Amino acid sequence: MEMENRKHPATRFKIIEGYEDSSHTIQAYTGGSKNDLGVSAGIAIFLDNNLTATLKYRLNGRCTSNQAEQMAIQKEFEYIQYTKSGENQY
């Protein structure tokens, strides 16, 4: 298959977790970066299109931007899991 005919993963997959008694949607955006100032990761979480949390992390300078992104994804899932289980503090 030629590259121009391939779809970006964001257009192919949509993960929806639904419960019959819930009409809420959660959207989470993650990012990881490395530059001369250091390595960091960030998360923005939206509930029903309202920003509900921003999380920021500074990593060891030996980490890569890929590792920062992976950590942000892990922390995003942990945050959503804890808040859905009734924990209000993270």
Secondary structure as GFF3:
##gff-version 3
##sequence-region A 1 90
A	DSSP	three_ten_helix	3	5	.	.	.	ID=ss1
A	DSSP	alpha_helix	9	12	.	.	.	ID=ss2
A	DSSP	beta_strand	26	35	.	.	.	ID=ss3
A	DSSP	beta_strand	38	47	.	.	.	ID=ss4
A	DSSP	beta_strand	50	59	.	.	.	ID=ss5
A	DSSP	alpha_helix	65	84	.	.	.	ID=ss6
###
